[in-house]
């Protein structure tokens, strides 16, 4: 770092440090995150995993992400640490596990003044590394200390934030938008709005709606919604799992997010008027840029534009099988999840429609990713500044009748496996066309950005990070992990999972979600009480045969259980009864400090089993 100066940027005063390391400019950085996207929706990943194009379910299209993989390094075995939107995004932004931040689900949290909390990556890039920051689309963070100003945050998580659905819906630049009415602090009826190319906005509610609106939406969008056994698809309450987008491709939610970020990149060092009608200063070419684009596809409502849906009408898909034997092997927590998101009762035609439209929506989204990446690289090269693109294939995965369910929230590979691609103008840092098969995690994202910005992560100030710089992983400068961990807590209740190359073990870790209560319960609980699931991935890669009570595996199960408990319950676990106001008590469990060392040597199987 050469010096620090005070500047006024985009109407905000901040302290910034300009880095000059060996006279090398800091790179512009683009972070792209999609929402609920499965790994097998990307052909490049299918070729790396299965040595074939397409998902094992059938046809997928991803030419732009495939091209990005050829340009950069793919971290194929990347896993999220909490397979639901808000906690997964907290992990990505902080570089810390859920058990280190105390954010396990969709809590509204205000960590102001909390001793255990550290800044999120965009804040550090802004305040320490001198980056200007800009965002559009879904951040998905429930952090209340950022709330209160246009652009989202006070102090800002991003200096410029074009917003998410609310801002674009106000201008009619979306396809769909939900609004929930609250009365007396209680959640009331939810209204869905569908936006049409002619400028009309049609509303549909679960209880009632204009019959003409309902008929037009039914005829135009041909919606297929999730429904429970004994119900029907006629309900307006279920998640939209398939249908036709009511808007043109450029005016969907994600189409508008794409336009917003590209418009910004097209106006360096000048003021322009955004699509939202706001006078906005474009990027300052004297400072590096950190740009975030949070796409919503293929999260529900799954509504591919008609032209993209048509491409997939001719394809036939394999429907994942589900058996009564697998259902019987589910412990109570997974039974609860099954009842919440059951899909095995759908007709084969409905299942096929759900799969085809999901992959069509992913293919449409791939075209938008390509536009944003190309625009960003063009901007960086025009500015004569190095660049880095980090693409995350889903904040979590999505089931398409695997294990008899749709949705996420579980310990299955479909929920947890989300590969990352990092492409850079520096091919020594991230070699083109390289595939890394070592375990990597979402906690690695924040350290990668900070290190690329020139921050020395070996300094004491950054020892709080749980993750690793992916550049070091790509170049073999850190030892590989023996395992990954995750805490799928939302819907199921408190649960944790540990996975090695050969095995996966998951367990209930708490009797309830009440912060600070019975934090060591699992240490004394018997095997049945922790509701275990154990898969031998060598013979059961589809994770359908629960062997948790097979004595042949008891030695391995005990070792994996001990390691998992030590990490998520005893290596600096934090629990907080979060409130929007902040100042909440913090409960800490630290009986096994340093347990997360990346090493797990498993014993031999039990021959007496």
N, C-alpha and C positions, 0 to 999 in steps of 0.2 A: 504494500500500500504506500503510495507516494505522499498523499496529503488528503485533508478533509476540507470541504468547503460547504457553505450554506447556499442553497439555490432555491428558487421558486419554480416549481414544476406543476403544471396543470392546476394552478390555483392553490396548491398545498405547499407549505414550507416544511422541509425536511433536511436532515443531515445526511449527506451521502459521501461515501469514500470512493474515489476513482482509483481503480486498480491498474497498474502497469507492471505485469510480471514478465521480465525479459522482453519488454516492449511488445508483448502479444496482446491484442485487444481481447476483451471479454466477449464471449459469443452472445449473439441474440439467441434466446431460447423459446421454443414453442412446446407447450404441454397440451396434448390432446387426450381426452378421456371420453370414452363412450359409456353407455349405461345398460347394464344387464346383458352384455354381449358374450356369447359362448365362444370358446377357443376354436371350435370346429367350423365357425362361420367364415374363417380366413383360410384360403387355400394354401398360402405359404406355410401356415402352421400344420395343416393336414399332411403336406409333403414331408415336413420335418418329423412329424409324429408317426404317420402311418405309411409313408412312402407312396401316397396316392393323392390325386386331386379330389376335392369334394369331401364333405362330411360322410361319415359312414351311414348317415341317414339319407343322403342324397346330394343333389346339386347345390353348390354355393358359388357366388361370384364376388371376388375381392381384388380386382386388378391393381388398384391404387395402393392398398396396404401391401400386396405382394411386391410391388415395385419399391415401396419403402423398406421392406425387409431386405431386398437386394442391395439397397443403398447403405444399409446399416447393419447393426448387430441385433439379433433376436435372442432374447432371454426366454427360452421356450418353457422352462419349468418355473415360471413365476406364479406365486399363489397369493391371493388376498388374505388378510388376517381377520376379516370379519365380514361374511358374505351378505351384507345389506348396505344400502346406499350411504346413509349418514356416517356410521362408524367406519366404514371402509374408506371414505373420503377423509375422515379425521386422521386415520393412519397414514394415508398418502401425504397429507399436508404437514403432519408433524414429524414423520419419520420415527414414530413410536408405536408400540403395541397398545391395544385397548387397555390392557391391565396396567400400563404405565401412565396413561392419561386419565383413566376413569370414565372414558366415553365408550359405552358398550352397545348403545342402541340409538334411539331417536330422542335422547334427552335434550332439553333446551339447557345448555350449559353456559355459565358465565365464570370463566376462570380468573377474572381480574383479582390480582393480589395473591393467588394461590402459589405457594412455594414450589410445588411440583411442576407447574406449567412452564412451557417454553414457547417462544414465538413460532408461528408456522412459517413454512419455507418462503412464501411470497413476502412476508414481513422482513425476514432476514435478508433476502435478496435486495429489497428496497433500502433497508436501514444500514446494512453492513457493506453490501457489495455495490451499492450505487445504481441499482437497476430501476428503470421506469417499468411499471407493471400495469397490465391491461387484461381484462377478462370479459368473456361473454358466455352465456349459457348456464348450465347447471353447476353450481358449486356444491350444493347439497350439504352444507355445514350448518349445524344448529347452534353455532356459537353466538351468544347474545352480546358479547363485548364488541362485536363488529357491527351491531345493528344500529340504525338510526339516520343514515344519510343516503342520499341518492348515490348510486355506485356501491351501496351496500354496507359500508363499514365506517366505524369511528373509534379508533383511528382506522384508516382504510386497509383492508386486507389487500385490495387492489386500488391503485390510485385512480384508474379509470375502469368502471364496470358498466357495461351496456345493459346488464340485467339478464333476467331469466324470462319466464313466460309472462309475468304480470306486465312488464314494460312493453313487450312486443304485442301482447294481446290488446293493450289499450289503443294501439295503432292498427289493429286488424291484421297484424303480420304473423299470424299463427294459423294452425289448422284446428286446434282443439285446446281448450283451457277449462279447468275445473275451478269452481268457487264454492266454498263452504260457509254457510251462515252460522254465526255463533250468537247465542242468546243466554244471558245470565251466566256466562262462563262455560256454557255447555255447547258441544258440537251439534249443529242442527243439520238440516237437509243440504245435500250437495247437488249443485247444478253443473252440468256439463254444457259447454258452449262449443258449437261447431261453426267454423268460419268458412264461408263460401267465396269463390272467386268473384262473384258479383257484388261483394261487400256486405252481404247479409250475415247476421249472426243468429243462429238458431239454438235454442236452449232445450235441454232435456233433463228432467230430474227423476230420481228414483220413485218418488211418490206419484207425481203427476206432471204432465206437460201438455202443451198444445198438441192435439192429435194430428194437426197438419204438419207441425214441426217433426213430430215423431215419425210420421209416414215418410216425409222427405228425407230425413236422415237415414231411415231404414232402407229406402230405395236407392239413395245415393251412395251410402257408405257400406251397406250390407254387413253390419257389425255382427261379430260372433263374440259373446261374452262368456266369462267363466260362470259356471253354475254348479250348485251342489247336487248330490243325488236326490231325486225326488222333485227337483226344481226344473226349470226349463230355460232355454236361451232367450226367452221373451222378456226376462227381467231386465231392467235398466240399471241394476245395482252392480253387477259383476264387472271385473276387469275386462277391458276390450283386448281379446287375444288375436283378433284378425279383423280385417276390413279394408276398405278403400279410403285413401286419404281424400278429404273434401277439397283440398287446396291444390294448386299447381306446385310442382317440385320446389320452386324458388321461394314460395311463401309458406312452407311448413315452418314449424318451430325451428328445426335444424337448418332449413334453408335460410331463414332470417338471421340466425346466429352466424352462419357462414358469410352472408353479405356484410354483416356488421364488422367482423374482424378484417375481412379483405378491404372494405372501405377505409378502415383506419390505416391499414398498411399502405394504402394508395395515396395518403396525404402526409408524408413526412414534412415536419417543419412548417406546417401551415394550418390554418383554421379551416374547418369545413363543417357542413351541416349533415348530421347523421340521418339515417332512415327514420329515426325516432323524432327528428325535428329539433335536435339539440346542437347548439354551436359547440364544437369540440376541437381542441388542439390535437393535431396529429403527433406521431412519434417524434421525439427529439433525437436527431441523428448524432448528437454528441454523447449520448448515453446508451448503454446496452438495453435491450428490450426483453422483458419476460412476458410472454403472451400465453394466456390460458384459454382454451376452447373446450367447453363442456357440452358435448352433444347429448341429446336425450334418447336418440335411437339406440337399441331397439326396445327400450322400456315401453311398457304399456302406456297408452293405447297403441297397439301394433297396427299402424295405418300406412302401409307403403303407398306412394302415389300410383295412380292407375297404370301409367306406362311401365313402372317397375313391377307391379303386381302381374301384369300381363306376361312379362318375361318368364315368370315362374309357374304359370298356369299349366304348362305342358309337362312339367316335371312330376315324377312320382317319388314319394319318400317312404322309407322304411319307418314304421311306427315302433318306438321302443316297447319291448314286451315287459309285462309286470305280472307276477304270479302271486297266488295266495300264500305260498311259502315265504316269499320275501316280505310280504305284509306282516305275517305272523312273527317275523324276526325283529320287527321294529320295537324298540323300547318305548315307554310311555311318551317321552319327549318327542320322538319322531312320529309316533302315532298322532300326537297333537298337531304336528306340522302337516301330516297327511290329511287330516280332517279339514285343515285350513285351506289346502291347495290341491285337493284331490282332482285328478283328471282321467283316471282309468275308466270312469263311467261314461266318458264322451263316446260318441259313435266314431267309427274309423274315419268316416268322412270329415267329422269335426276335428279329429286329431290331425289328419292330413292337412286340412286348411290351416290350422294353427301353425304347423311346421313350415309350410310353404310361404305363408305371409311373413313369418318371422325372418326367414332367410332372404325374402325379397326386401324387407325393411333394412336388413343388414347391408344388402347390395346397394341400395339407394344411399345409405349412409356412407358407404365406401367411396362413392363418387364425391361426396362433400368433403371427406377427409382429404382426398386427393387435391381438391381445389385449395383448401386451407394450407396444406403443406407446400404446394407449388407456389402459392402467393407469398408465403413466409420466406421460402428460400430465395425467391426473386427479390423480395424486399431486402434481405440481408446481403445478397450479392451486389445489389445496386448501391447499398450503403458501404460496400467494401468491408464488411464485418463478418467474422466467422459465425457459424450457426450450429445449433443443436436442436433436434426434434426428438421428443420422448412421447411415444404413442402407447396408451394403455388400452388393451382390448377388453373393455368392460370393468366397471368398479366391482363387479361380481359376475358370476355366470347366470345361467337360466336353464331350467329343466323343461324339456318338451315331451313329457310323459315318462321320462326316466324315473324309475322308482315310483311310478303311478301318480306323479305330481307335475304341476307347472310351478313356476316361481323359483325361489332361492332359499337362503336362510339355513342351510344344512351343511353337514360335513362331507358331502359327496364331491367328487371331482368336478362334476358339472357346475357346482356352486362356487368352488374355490379356485379353479385353474384359469388364470387370466394372463397370458403372455404379454410381454413388453417388447417393443422395438425402440432402439436408440440409434438414430442416424445423425452423423455429424460431418461437418466439413473437415474435421481432423480424423482422418482414417486410421491414424495410429492409436487414437483413443478408442474409437469404435469402428473396427474394421468392417468394410463392406461385405455383405453376404455371409457373415459369420453367424453360427448358431452356438449358443452357450446352453449346455444342458444341466449345469449345476443348479441347485435350488436357489432361487431368488424370491424376494418378497416385496410387498408393497411398502414396507418400512424402508426399502432401499431407494425409493424415489426421491425423497427430500434430500438425503445425503448426496445423491448424484447431481442434483441441481446446484447445491451449495458448493460442491467441489469444483464443478465446471465453471462456476463464477469466480473461482480463485480463492475461495475460503479454505484455510488449512484445518481440516477436520480433526487433526491430532491435537489441536489446542484444547485445554481443559473446558473451555466454554461450550464445546460441542460433544462432550462425552455422554450427554444425555441421549444421543441418537441411538436407536436400536438397530438401524440399518447400515448398509455398506454402500460405498461408491461403486456403481455398476461398471465404471471404467476400470477399476481395479479387478473386479470379477472377470470382465472380458479379457483382461491381459494376464490372468493367473497370479495376481499379486496378493490375493487373500485365499486362505484355505477354504475349500468347499464346505458347505453345511451338510451335516448328516441328516437333518430333519427340517421340517417347517412346522409351525404351530398356527392355530387360528382359534377364535372364540365365536362360534355362531350362536348368538344369544337371543336375538330378536325372534319372536314367535315361539321358539322351542323352550325358552327359559335358559338359565345359565348352563353352558356346555362348552367344552373345549376339545380340540383335536390335535393330534401329532401324527405326522406322516414321514416315513422314511422311503427309500427307493422300493422296498419290498412289502412294507406293511403300513396299515393305517389303524389308529386306535382313537376312539372318541368316548367321552364320558360326561356325565352330569357333574358339575363342580360345586354347585351351591344348592341348598334346598329352596331358596327363593332369591328374588332380585333385590332384596332389601339391603342397601349399602351398609357395610360394616358389621353385619350380623352373620355369625357362624362362618367366618371366612376360612376356617380350617376344617369344616365339616367333612370334606372328602377324604381327609387323611385318616379318619377313623371309620369311614363308611365301608360296608362290605361290598363285594363285587356286584351283587344284584342291585343294591341301592344306587350305585353310580350309573346304572342303565348303560352298560358298555356296548360298544360296537367295535368289532375287530375284523379287518379284511386282510387276507393274504393276496396282495396285488399281483403276485407272480402267476397264480392260477385263476384269479378272479379280478381282472382289471376293471370290470364293470361294477364292482362293489355291490354284489347282490347276496353274498353268502356270509352272514354274520357268524363268526367263529369265536365270539367272546367267551363262551363257556366250554370250549373244546380244550381239555387238559393237555393236548399235544402242544398247544401254544402258550401255556400258562407262564413259562419263564419269560418269554418275549413280552407278553401282555403286562406282567408285573414291572418289567424294566421300563416299558414305554409309559405306563401309568405313573411310576415314580418320577420320571423325567418331566412329564407334562405337569403334574401337580407342583413340582418344585418350581417350574418356570412361571406358570400363570397364577399360582396361589402364593408363592413364597419369594419370588425374585422382584421385590419392589412393587407388589400389587397395590393399586390405589383404587379406592371406591369413594364416591361422593354422592350425597343426596342432592343433586344439582337443582338449582333454582335460577330463574331468569335474573333475579336481583344480584346474585353472587354472594360471596362471603360465607360459603357453605363449609361445614366440617369435612375434614379429609381423614379417611381411615386407611392405614397402611399395614400391609403384611409383608415382612421381609425376613422370613426364617431360612431362606436359601439364596442369599445374594450371590450373583454370578452364575446361577444355574443355567442361564441361557448362553452357553459357550459354543454352541454349534456342534458339539460332540455327543454322539450317542453310540456306544458300543453295546450291541445286543448279545445276550447269551445264546447258547445253543437251544434248539427246540427240545421239548421233553419227550424222550423216546418211550417213556412209560405211559404216555398219554394214549 
